[in-house]
Amino acid sequence: MGDNIDEFANELQEQIIEEIKKEYTETAIDHWINPRNLGKIKDADAYGKITGPCGDTMEIYLKIKKGKITAANFITDGCGGTIVCGSVITELATGKCLEEAQEITQEVILGHLGGLPEANRHCALLAANALREALKNYKKLKKTTKAN
């Protein structure tokens, strides 16, 4: 009986992946199946949290050294599109100076992915806004620290 269930599950998974391939690029599918930098960063230097109009929330954690992002991680309660965009933005931000990271927009994420279906394009905006929020909070913290 177990073999039949396993066989059915494998066939169903293959069918789902074939349907996904009709709408998503290989890059997007790879980030969905194997998200990068998923999880919190203990003792992060910067943190941003945004909830989009769809109800998905993304949190971005950054480690910053000498004005450069040395690590970026994310967590989300969102859909596959949000996971994909969180994974991509952490890769794009890592190694960038703060000003360069500020320039990572929805369009940059979508370009890196080769696009997303219309229903998921807002996920890239959510990721970009979460990164900007983390950067904004970092700058505020630095100003407060300098003032004291």
N, C-alpha and C positions, 0 to 999 in steps of 0.2 A: 504494500500500500504506500509506504514512504517513497519508493522509487517513482511511482506515478505522480505523486504530489510534487516531488522535486523536478520531474520532467515537465509537468504543467507549469510550474513556477519559472523554469528556465525559458520555456517557449513564450510565456507571457512577457517576461522581461525583454526578450529579443524583439517582440512585437512593439513594445513600448519604445524601445530605443530606435527602432526603424521609424516610428511616427515622429519622434523628437528630431531625428535627422532631417526631416522634411522642413522644419522651421528654424533649427539652430545650427550654427556653424560647428565644426569639429572643435574649435577653440572653446566655445561656450560649453559644449558637452563635456569636454575634458575638465573644465573648471567646476562644472556641476557635480561630476562623478568624483573628482579629486580636488576638492577646494583647498587652496593654499592659505596658510596663515590664519586658520580658524582657531579661535580661542582668545582668552584674555591674556594680556601681558602683565605679569606681576610687577608692581612698581613702575608703571608706565609714566612717561614724562608728560603725555598729553592724552586726553580722552574726549571723545565727542559722541553724542547720542542724538539721533534724529528719528522721528516717526513720520512716515510719509502719509499722503492722503489715502493710500490703500490700506493703511493700518499696520504695515510692516515696519519694524524697528531695526535700525542698524547701529551698532556701537563700534567705534574705531579706537584702537589703542596704539600709541606711538612711543617709541624710544628715540630720543633725539640727542645727538652728541655733536657739539661744535657747529650747530646750525644745520645739521644734516640728519635725515631720518634714517636710523640704522636698523629699525625693525618696525613693522606695521602688522597688526592683527585685527580681526573683526569677529563679532558674533552677531547673529540675527535670528529673529523668530519668523523670518520671511520665507517666501516661495523659492523655487529653484532659480529664478531669474535674479532674485536678490542675493542669493548665495554666490552665483556666478559673478555678479558685479562687485560684491565684497572681496572676493578672492582676487579679482583683477586689480581693483584699486590698491590693495595692499602691495601687490607686486609692482605696480606702476610707481607708487610713492616711495618704496624702499630705495635708499641710495640718493634720493633727491634732496636738494636744499629746500628750505621751507617755502621760498618764493616759487620754485619750480613746482612743488607739490600743490601749491595754491592754484596753479594753472590746469590741474587735472579736472576736466569738466565731463559732463554727461557725454558730449560728443567724442571726447578722447577715449572714454571707456567703450562706447559703441563702436568706434573705429577699430580699437584693439580687438574687439570681439567679432568684427565683420558684421555688426548689426545684431539686433534682437527683434523678435516679433513686436508689433505695435503695442500689444497688451503688456509687454515687459520693459519697454523703453524707459519708463519711469523708475525702474530699479537702478539704472545707471545714475539718474539724478539723485536718488536717495543716497547712493554710495558717495558721490561727489560732495553732497551737502554734509554728510557725516564727517568726511575728511576735513572739509572747511571748518566745521564746528570744532573739531579737535585742534586744528591749527589756531583758531581764534582763541580757544580756551588756553592754549599754551602761551600765546602772546600776552593775554591778560595776566596769567600767573607770573610771567617773567617781569612785567611792569610792576606788579604788586611786590614781588621779591626785591626788585631794585629800589623801590620806594622805601622799603623797611630797612 
